[in-house]
Amino acid sequence: MKINEIYSKKDLNESGLVERQVKDINAKVYLNGSKVFFFEQLDNQHSYRLYSIINKRSFFL
């Protein structure tokens, strides 16, 4: 996955990403292995822009 690319919900599911419900973050957060992916939901409600990827350990600190 590449930063600033647009993905559909189907793309995210097919990539093995698992959505994580989070509070106080205005983003969709998905986990895959040791990485955490942050997506911005676009206006059409069916597309997501990837804007950040961090290590899972950093996210839970």
C-alpha positions in Angstrom: 0.0 0.0 0.0 1.2 3.5 -0.8 0.7 6.8 1.1 -1.8 9.2 -0.6 -3.3 6.4 -2.7 -7.1 5.8 -2.7 -8.5 2.5 -1.7 -12.0 1.0 -1.4 -13.4 -0.9 1.6 -13.1 -4.1 -0.6 -9.4 -3.3 -1.3 -8.7 -3.0 2.5 -10.4 -6.3 3.3 -8.6 -8.1 0.5 -5.3 -6.8 1.8 -5.9 -8.5 5.1 -6.4 -5.3 7.0 -8.5 -5.5 10.2 -10.4 -2.4 11.3 -9.7 -1.2 14.9 -12.2 0.9 16.7 -10.5 3.9 18.3 -11.6 6.9 20.3 -10.4 10.5 19.9 -8.9 9.9 16.5 -10.7 11.2 13.4 -9.5 8.4 11.1 -10.1 4.9 10.2 -7.5 2.7 11.8 -6.6 -0.7 10.4 -4.1 -3.3 11.6 -2.0 -5.8 9.7 0.7 -7.7 11.4 3.1 -5.2 13.1 1.8 -2.2 11.1 -1.0 0.3 11.8 -2.6 2.1 8.8 -4.4 5.4 9.1 -7.0 6.2 6.5 -9.0 9.4 5.8 -12.6 8.6 4.7 -13.4 10.6 1.6 -16.6 12.4 0.8 -18.2 9.6 -1.1 -18.0 7.4 2.0 -16.8 4.4 0.0 -13.2 5.4 -0.6 -10.3 5.9 1.8 -7.0 7.8 1.4 -4.0 6.2 3.2 -2.1 9.0 5.0 0.1 7.2 7.5 1.7 3.9 8.4 3.3 3.3 11.8 4.7 0.4 13.8 2.0 -1.2 16.0 4.2 -0.9 19.1 4.4 2.9 18.6 0.6 3.1 18.3 -0.1 1.4 21.6 2.5 3.3 23.7 
